[in-house]
């Protein structure tokens, strides 16, 4: 097992999707997760996506839970076919380390157009 610290922020964000989840559950999921490139994080275990930085799990989200399904990119895992992706934008004051300005989060999730869908919708039609 890897020795990663599960932050209270990660536990709080995970409880939004599953109120019964514990730090032990998150540790199991992260230990068995695969490294991925995803707008919501860099580790994935089934439908869970985690953001792991410097030995700490700082964010936990459940991919696609409660999000609308749209017409974009059939089979696009990055945006769940909504045409929008959420990416982590680091706080300009602390460069993602956590400070009073960002509430200790290190940044925030912002929504951008899905790059995968934009590319495929543009170039598949030609």
PLY file of the C-alpha trace (Angstrom):
ply
format ascii 1.0
element vertex 126
property float x
property float y
property float z
element edge 125
property int vertex1
property int vertex2
end_header
0.00 0.00 0.00
1.15 3.49 -0.82
1.41 6.02 1.99
-0.78 8.87 0.80
-2.40 11.40 3.09
-6.17 11.74 2.66
-7.03 15.39 3.33
-10.22 16.52 5.02
-11.03 18.44 1.82
-10.95 15.19 -0.17
-13.18 13.47 2.39
-15.65 16.39 2.34
-15.79 16.44 -1.47
-16.29 12.64 -1.57
-19.11 12.81 0.98
-21.07 15.02 -1.43
-21.38 11.93 -3.66
-21.45 9.18 -1.02
-22.27 10.28 2.56
-21.14 6.95 4.04
-17.59 7.03 2.59
-14.63 7.02 5.00
-10.95 7.89 4.70
-10.22 4.15 4.76
-12.46 3.68 1.69
-10.74 6.52 -0.14
-7.31 5.10 0.74
-8.35 1.70 -0.70
-9.69 3.32 -3.88
-6.56 5.44 -4.41
-4.24 2.49 -3.70
-6.04 0.49 -6.39
-6.50 3.39 -8.81
-4.79 3.80 -12.14
-2.95 6.91 -13.23
-5.04 8.85 -15.72
-5.27 12.14 -17.56
-8.65 13.53 -16.62
-9.91 17.09 -16.12
-11.03 16.26 -12.57
-7.88 14.56 -11.34
-5.00 12.20 -12.02
-6.10 8.88 -10.48
-9.19 6.85 -11.35
-10.86 3.90 -9.61
-14.09 2.78 -11.31
-16.31 5.90 -11.30
-14.18 7.78 -8.74
-11.59 10.35 -9.84
-8.96 11.63 -7.38
-6.52 14.51 -7.52
-3.21 13.40 -5.98
-0.44 15.96 -5.46
2.80 15.59 -3.52
1.65 12.49 -1.62
-1.75 13.97 -0.69
-5.22 13.22 -2.00
-6.66 16.72 -2.31
-9.88 16.16 -4.27
-12.37 13.33 -4.80
-15.23 13.35 -7.29
-17.52 10.74 -8.71
-17.35 10.89 -12.49
-20.65 11.60 -14.22
-22.76 11.44 -11.05
-25.70 13.81 -11.34
-24.41 15.46 -14.50
-26.59 15.86 -17.56
-25.89 13.72 -20.59
-25.73 15.72 -23.80
-25.17 15.24 -27.51
-21.42 15.79 -27.64
-18.67 13.24 -28.25
-20.29 9.82 -28.12
-18.20 7.85 -25.65
-16.19 10.86 -24.43
-14.98 10.06 -20.89
-13.55 13.53 -20.36
-16.88 15.37 -20.36
-19.53 12.61 -20.13
-20.93 13.90 -23.41
-21.87 17.35 -22.08
-19.32 19.26 -24.21
-17.76 20.82 -21.09
-14.85 19.72 -18.92
-13.94 20.77 -15.42
-10.28 21.52 -14.83
-8.39 22.54 -11.70
-7.12 26.13 -11.81
-4.38 26.79 -9.25
-4.71 29.80 -6.96
-2.53 32.69 -8.25
-1.59 33.73 -4.71
-0.16 30.41 -3.48
0.39 28.51 -6.75
-1.81 25.62 -5.62
-0.34 25.10 -2.16
-3.34 26.46 -0.19
-3.72 29.82 1.49
-6.34 32.12 3.07
-7.17 33.64 -0.32
-8.37 30.30 -1.74
-9.65 28.86 1.55
-6.85 26.31 1.77
-8.07 24.51 -1.36
-5.16 25.56 -3.58
-7.50 26.61 -6.37
-10.89 25.86 -7.82
-12.61 23.83 -10.50
-13.52 25.83 -13.60
-15.52 24.77 -16.66
-14.02 24.91 -20.15
-15.18 23.51 -23.51
-14.18 19.84 -23.83
-11.02 19.73 -25.92
-11.60 16.14 -27.04
-15.12 16.84 -28.29
-14.14 20.16 -29.90
-11.39 18.43 -31.87
-13.50 15.46 -32.97
-16.60 17.48 -33.80
-14.48 19.80 -35.95
-12.26 17.27 -37.74
-14.47 14.18 -38.02
-16.88 16.00 -40.33
-14.20 16.93 -42.89
0 1
1 2
2 3
3 4
4 5
5 6
6 7
7 8
8 9
9 10
10 11
11 12
12 13
13 14
14 15
15 16
16 17
17 18
18 19
19 20
20 21
21 22
22 23
23 24
24 25
25 26
26 27
27 28
28 29
29 30
30 31
31 32
32 33
33 34
34 35
35 36
36 37
37 38
38 39
39 40
40 41
41 42
42 43
43 44
44 45
45 46
46 47
47 48
48 49
49 50
50 51
51 52
52 53
53 54
54 55
55 56
56 57
57 58
58 59
59 60
60 61
61 62
62 63
63 64
64 65
65 66
66 67
67 68
68 69
69 70
70 71
71 72
72 73
73 74
74 75
75 76
76 77
77 78
78 79
79 80
80 81
81 82
82 83
83 84
84 85
85 86
86 87
87 88
88 89
89 90
90 91
91 92
92 93
93 94
94 95
95 96
96 97
97 98
98 99
99 100
100 101
101 102
102 103
103 104
104 105
105 106
106 107
107 108
108 109
109 110
110 111
111 112
112 113
113 114
114 115
115 116
116 117
117 118
118 119
119 120
120 121
121 122
122 123
123 124
124 125
